Amino acid sequence: METNTPHASAKLLVPAEGPPEHANGSAQARQHRAHRTVDRLATVVHEAADQVVARGEAWQAVQDRLVAQTRERVRQRPLAIVGIAIAVGFLMSRLMR
């Protein structure tokens, strides 16, 4: 049996001219809570982004250090490094079969 009573969600609709006078306090309170929530969320996202940047910089420093160490070892023993590269290539080709 159908009735012509409005749905509960229809009560949430605000007329185009704004909320009624008696609802201003609660509407302002909801708006204030929403702004605080958005501010807290923005703070958390900003902190997470800062951590991502810091970790990226740390990884970049590690990578730079490893590249520098590798270059130094190649300069010290170029023939040994070429021999190791050939051996690794040979083993990889055997494993890929």
Phi, psi and omega per residue, in radians:
M1 nan 2.225 -3.116
E2 -1.618 2.493 3.035
T3 -2.120 2.829 -3.135
N4 -1.691 0.398 3.114
T5 -1.399 2.497 -3.133
P6 -1.205 2.664 3.101
H7 -1.246 2.816 3.117
A8 -1.075 -0.580 -3.134
S9 -1.221 -0.410 3.126
A10 -1.176 -0.415 3.120
K11 -1.203 -0.396 -3.117
L12 -1.419 -0.266 -3.137
L13 -1.228 2.362 -3.130
V14 -1.874 2.310 3.126
P15 -1.063 2.770 -3.077
A16 -1.055 -0.483 -3.105
E17 -1.450 -0.012 3.086
G18 1.957 3.072 -3.110
P19 -1.289 2.736 3.092
P20 -1.136 2.804 -3.078
E21 -0.937 -0.789 -3.059
H22 -1.238 -0.238 -3.107
A23 -1.670 -0.098 -3.077
N24 -1.003 -0.770 -3.119
G25 -1.070 -0.852 -3.106
S26 -1.250 -0.587 3.100
A27 -1.165 -0.710 3.105
Q28 -1.163 -0.667 3.114
A29 -1.125 -0.754 3.100
R30 -1.107 -0.716 3.132
Q31 -1.117 -0.719 3.116
H32 -1.104 -0.777 3.099
R33 -1.093 -0.696 3.128
A34 -1.112 -0.746 3.108
H35 -1.107 -0.740 3.102
R36 -1.084 -0.720 3.129
T37 -1.112 -0.763 3.117
V38 -1.124 -0.707 3.109
D39 -1.092 -0.768 3.112
R40 -1.112 -0.729 3.125
L41 -1.107 -0.735 3.114
A42 -1.097 -0.679 3.115
T43 -1.116 -0.784 -3.139
V44 -1.111 -0.753 3.141
V45 -1.131 -0.714 3.130
H46 -1.103 -0.760 3.116
E47 -1.119 -0.712 3.111
A48 -1.111 -0.719 3.107
A49 -1.114 -0.691 3.091
D50 -1.082 -0.707 3.115
Q51 -1.150 -0.700 3.114
V52 -1.094 -0.764 3.118
V53 -1.100 -0.767 -3.128
A54 -1.109 -0.739 3.129
R55 -1.192 -0.633 3.078
G56 -1.098 -0.736 3.097
E57 -1.133 -0.669 3.120
A58 -1.134 -0.764 3.113
W59 -1.123 -0.665 3.106
Q60 -1.096 -0.697 3.108
A61 -1.125 -0.726 3.105
V62 -1.105 -0.768 3.134
Q63 -1.088 -0.777 3.124
D64 -1.063 -0.717 3.132
R65 -1.138 -0.751 3.132
L66 -1.141 -0.696 3.102
V67 -1.116 -0.738 3.123
A68 -1.104 -0.743 3.113
Q69 -1.122 -0.720 3.131
T70 -1.120 -0.763 3.105
R71 -1.045 -0.731 -3.138
E72 -1.113 -0.756 3.129
R73 -1.149 -0.669 3.110
V74 -1.129 -0.695 3.119
R75 -1.156 -0.617 -3.114
Q76 -1.261 -0.693 -3.058
R77 -2.430 1.249 -3.078
P78 -1.121 -0.688 -3.115
L79 -1.190 -0.668 3.107
A80 -1.116 -0.710 3.139
I81 -1.146 -0.730 3.109
V82 -1.110 -0.725 3.099
G83 -1.078 -0.750 3.114
I84 -1.115 -0.725 3.132
A85 -1.088 -0.719 3.121
I86 -1.145 -0.760 3.137
A87 -1.105 -0.760 3.133
V88 -1.126 -0.733 3.101
G89 -1.066 -0.733 3.110
F90 -1.099 -0.822 3.127
L91 -1.076 -0.729 3.133
M92 -1.101 -0.704 -3.133
S93 -1.164 -0.606 3.112
R94 -1.230 -0.664 -3.130
L95 -1.264 -0.461 -3.086
M96 -1.374 -0.197 -3.097
R97 -1.277 nan nan
